[in-house]
Amino acid sequence: MLPDDRPGIRLCCPVHEALLIEAPADDIDAAIAATQPAMREGSEVLLESFSLRTDAKVVKHPDRYMNKRGKAIWETVCELCGKEP
């Protein structure tokens, strides 16, 4: 079952080999617990029974996900928009 089929879990988008999900902050652990098996099952279907490991990174409002490579461009975009990064 895809996470989007579960009440309270919103599948926002795939990001390369990851999934971006959204759930209420109080329910995020349960949302992760529902999403990770779906990702493993999907890998087994596509990779002929090979199961990929998964991990989770949780970002809660008002924080945002930021990796090192994207930091400079994010700061440039914010500057062009007249906003604080």
C-alpha positions, 0 to 999 in steps of 0.5 A: 500500500502506498503511503498516500492511501493511508489517512493522515499521510500525504505523499507530496512527491518523489525526490530522486530515490526518496519520498517526501511525505507530510503528516501531522507532527504528532503522527510523524513517527507512525507515518514514517513507520507506514512509508518505509515498508512501502518503499522496501516493498516497491524496491523488491518489486522493481529489483527482483526481490532486492530490498533497499534500506531506508532512513528518515529525516524529519523536518518540522515547521518552521524549519526547512530541509537544507543540504549543503549543495542547495544552501548557496542557491537558496540564499541567492534566491532569498536575496533576489526576493528580498527575503531572509534565508 
